[in-house]
Amino acid sequence: MTTEPTAAATIPGGRIRPLTEKDRFGRLIERRDGRDFPFYNGEPVELSVGKWIIVWVSVAIGFLALIFIPQPNDVVAILPRALFVIIPLAVLALVAGRHWTAIFRRVRLVDVGNMFFFAALNIALTFIIGALVALVFPVAPNTVITDAGSAGVAETVALYVGSGIQLIGEEVFVVLPFLALMYFLFAKAGVSRKTAVVLAWIISALWFGAAHLPTYDWNWAQAFLIIGSARIALTLAFIRTKNLWVSAGAHIINDWVFITISVITTAAVAAS
């Protein structure tokens, strides 16, 4: 089951009031379905600064498990990819109790449409920004994608399964810091909800870009300008729907498109 927070904002004195149109972004950014982000304003439960720090550390630990546990092939890689998801969600469950599921919501048909829309938006942004950056800076290939399909059927199937798990982990890796930043900015720094969203959006995108530095041979321009910028579209999927399944679905579709192109290309070259 998922916990769906009511749309509300905190006012001085710790009381909760319903969100108004002034608190929200326009309808192109936020869907009007009566729901708000969880945790940043004490709904459905308040996480203290200390608890948020623990959650953020757990996100980092999950990432360390992903990059440091040996991955000699895509089958073995499923374990660290699973830990990447399990560790932070387990810690969130410890500090938030049964409300840890508030970042997930039931997936409806419109949500599936949103997955494909935001995947397409992200692909377009990646191509446009990537082309512009490549005019000025050298870019490195993502070997996971370029090597897809070169190691046999079992490895290819494991790549799809493992990458799907990892991409859910990447959404957890961004969404939990995003919500932590919203809490710090809104509840503690006292900035407006809109300002908190924008700052958390940008900072979490930079956090995501930094995590891709090892993937792209420590190419700072590629990690921050291409990956960080493209991350804006995927986080927008969560901002609009308040549902991590939607941003994860968009992310999976995005990456599987590129993996599939590589698999088909590899098969065509092998057959020629």
Secondary structure, DSSP 8 states (H G I E B T S, - for coil): -----BSEEEETTTEEEE--TTTS--TTTS--SSB--SSTTSSS----HHHHHHHHHHHHHHHHHHHHS--SSTTTTHHHHHHHHHHHHHHHHHHHGGGGGGG-----HHHHHHHHHHHHHHHHHHHHHHHHHHTTS-----HHHHTTTSS-HHHHHHHHHHHHHHHHHHHHHHHHHHHHHHHIIIIIS---HHHHHHHHHHHHHHHHHHHTTTTTTT-HIIIIIIIHHHHHHHHHHHHHH--HHHHHHHHHHHHHHHHHHHHHHHHHHHH-
